[in-house]
């Protein structure tokens, strides 16, 4: 919640070309009211997604989704499709015309954990619709009871090539 309340609103004020935008944090006792009020940017933490799905301000399910863009900060929080967080977010993804993910380290524990994050970006176009297919195509199952996923030879290069159109990677030297 700290980034939702402090970081995002402060960033909008910090940049002149964004300073005119209104930011609402959809959390706390007034969130039911806030979600219905106009804002340029609505901020919600991952734990609030289930609430948001139930309270999307639409008169009928056929009405358009009220938001055009989704930005998932700290996207490693949606790295695995078996989490409640990912399962809650997945049905919402096609509703957004644009989707972005932000992270400092997208695969801190290996390439396997890119699947959920990339799915949020492109709905499975790059790495496939299912993590089981992703695993079969790019990983060998090893270790005790085959619970360890080890990249197949050439898998890393192939995965990075598929991600090239989606990813902007910057190091400190780049900026």
C-alpha positions as CSV (number, residue, x, y, z in Angstrom):
1,X,0.0,0.0,0.0
2,X,2.9,2.4,0.6
3,X,3.7,2.8,-3.1
4,X,0.0,3.2,-3.9
5,X,-0.4,6.1,-1.5
6,X,3.0,7.7,-1.8
7,X,4.9,6.8,-4.9
8,X,2.4,6.9,-7.6
9,X,0.7,10.2,-6.6
10,X,4.1,11.8,-6.0
11,X,5.4,10.7,-9.5
12,X,2.4,12.3,-11.2
13,X,3.1,15.6,-9.4
14,X,6.9,15.4,-10.1
15,X,6.6,15.3,-13.9
16,X,5.4,18.5,-15.5
17,X,3.6,16.8,-18.4
18,X,1.7,14.6,-16.0
19,X,1.0,17.1,-13.2
20,X,-2.5,17.9,-14.4
21,X,-3.6,14.3,-13.9
22,X,-5.9,13.3,-11.0
23,X,-4.9,10.2,-9.0
24,X,-7.2,8.2,-6.8
25,X,-6.1,5.3,-4.6
26,X,-8.8,2.7,-4.5
27,X,-8.4,1.5,-1.0
28,X,-9.9,2.1,2.4
29,X,-13.4,2.8,3.6
30,X,-14.2,5.2,0.8
31,X,-13.1,3.0,-2.1
32,X,-16.7,2.2,-3.2
33,X,-17.3,5.9,-3.7
34,X,-13.9,6.6,-5.2
35,X,-14.2,3.9,-7.9
36,X,-17.3,5.7,-9.2
37,X,-15.7,9.2,-9.3
38,X,-13.8,10.3,-12.3
39,X,-10.0,10.2,-12.2
40,X,-7.2,10.1,-14.7
41,X,-5.3,7.4,-12.8
42,X,-6.8,4.8,-10.4
43,X,-4.2,3.1,-8.2
44,X,-5.0,-0.3,-6.5
45,X,-2.8,-2.9,-4.9
46,X,-2.8,-6.5,-6.0
47,X,-4.8,-7.5,-3.0
48,X,-7.6,-5.2,-4.0
49,X,-8.1,-6.8,-7.4
50,X,-10.8,-9.2,-6.3
51,X,-12.8,-6.3,-4.8
52,X,-12.3,-4.3,-8.1
53,X,-13.7,-7.1,-10.2
54,X,-16.9,-7.1,-8.1
55,X,-17.2,-3.3,-8.1
56,X,-16.4,-2.2,-11.6
57,X,-18.6,0.8,-12.3
58,X,-20.7,-0.5,-15.2
59,X,-24.5,-0.7,-15.5
60,X,-24.3,-4.1,-17.3
61,X,-21.5,-6.6,-18.1
62,X,-21.8,-5.6,-21.7
63,X,-20.8,-2.0,-21.0
64,X,-17.2,-1.2,-21.8
65,X,-14.5,-1.5,-19.2
66,X,-14.0,1.9,-17.6
67,X,-10.2,1.8,-17.9
68,X,-8.2,1.6,-21.1
69,X,-4.7,0.9,-19.7
70,X,-3.3,-1.4,-17.0
71,X,0.1,-0.9,-15.4
72,X,1.3,-3.7,-13.1
73,X,4.1,-2.4,-10.9
74,X,6.3,-5.0,-9.3
75,X,5.1,-7.4,-11.9
76,X,6.9,-10.4,-10.2
77,X,3.9,-10.5,-8.0
78,X,2.0,-12.0,-11.0
79,X,4.8,-14.3,-12.1
80,X,3.0,-17.6,-11.6
81,X,-0.4,-18.4,-13.1
82,X,-1.3,-20.7,-10.1
83,X,-1.6,-17.8,-7.7
84,X,-4.9,-16.3,-6.6
85,X,-3.5,-12.9,-7.6
86,X,-2.9,-14.0,-11.2
87,X,-6.2,-15.9,-11.4
88,X,-8.1,-12.8,-10.3
89,X,-6.3,-10.6,-12.9
90,X,-6.4,-12.9,-15.9
91,X,-10.1,-12.4,-16.8
92,X,-9.6,-8.6,-16.7
93,X,-6.6,-8.5,-19.0
94,X,-8.5,-8.5,-22.4
95,X,-10.6,-5.6,-21.2
96,X,-7.5,-3.3,-21.4
97,X,-6.4,-1.8,-24.7
98,X,-2.9,-1.4,-23.3
99,X,-1.1,-3.4,-20.7
100,X,2.4,-2.6,-19.2
101,X,4.4,-4.3,-16.5
102,X,7.2,-2.8,-14.5
103,X,9.9,-4.6,-12.6
104,X,13.5,-4.2,-11.5
105,X,14.2,-7.9,-12.0
106,X,11.7,-9.8,-14.0
107,X,13.2,-13.3,-13.5
108,X,15.1,-13.3,-10.2
109,X,14.6,-17.0,-9.7
110,X,14.8,-18.1,-13.3
111,X,13.1,-17.9,-16.7
112,X,10.2,-20.0,-15.6
113,X,8.9,-17.0,-13.7
114,X,8.5,-14.8,-16.8
115,X,5.4,-16.7,-18.0
116,X,2.8,-14.9,-15.9
117,X,4.3,-11.5,-16.4
118,X,4.5,-11.9,-20.2
119,X,1.0,-13.4,-20.3
120,X,-0.3,-10.2,-18.7
121,X,1.3,-8.2,-21.5
122,X,0.3,-10.2,-24.6
123,X,-2.3,-12.8,-23.5
124,X,-0.1,-15.7,-24.3
125,X,1.0,-14.7,-27.9
126,X,4.8,-14.9,-27.1
127,X,5.2,-17.8,-24.6
128,X,2.0,-19.6,-25.1
129,X,-1.4,-19.8,-23.5
130,X,-0.5,-22.4,-20.8
131,X,2.4,-22.6,-18.4
132,X,2.5,-26.4,-19.0
133,X,3.2,-25.8,-22.7
134,X,5.8,-23.2,-21.8
135,X,7.5,-25.7,-19.5
136,X,7.4,-28.5,-22.1
137,X,8.9,-26.3,-24.8
138,X,11.6,-24.6,-22.9
139,X,12.5,-26.6,-19.8
140,X,13.6,-30.1,-18.7
141,X,12.1,-31.4,-15.5
142,X,14.8,-32.6,-13.2
143,X,15.5,-33.1,-9.5
144,X,13.5,-34.9,-6.9
145,X,10.1,-35.9,-8.4
146,X,10.9,-33.7,-11.4
147,X,10.1,-30.5,-9.5
148,X,13.1,-28.6,-10.8
149,X,12.7,-26.8,-14.2
150,X,16.0,-26.4,-16.0
151,X,16.2,-24.5,-19.2
152,X,16.7,-26.7,-22.3
153,X,19.8,-25.9,-24.4
154,X,19.1,-22.7,-26.4
155,X,15.9,-21.9,-24.5
156,X,17.2,-18.7,-22.9
157,X,18.1,-17.3,-26.3
158,X,14.8,-18.4,-27.8
159,X,12.7,-16.9,-24.9
160,X,14.6,-13.6,-25.1
161,X,14.1,-13.4,-28.8
162,X,10.3,-13.9,-28.4
163,X,10.3,-11.1,-25.8
164,X,12.3,-8.6,-27.8
165,X,9.3,-6.8,-29.3
166,X,7.7,-6.5,-25.8
167,X,10.5,-5.5,-23.5
168,X,12.4,-2.3,-22.9
169,X,15.4,-3.2,-20.7
170,X,17.5,-0.4,-19.2
171,X,20.5,-0.4,-17.0
172,X,21.8,2.5,-14.9
173,X,24.2,3.3,-17.7
174,X,21.3,3.8,-20.1
175,X,19.9,6.8,-18.3
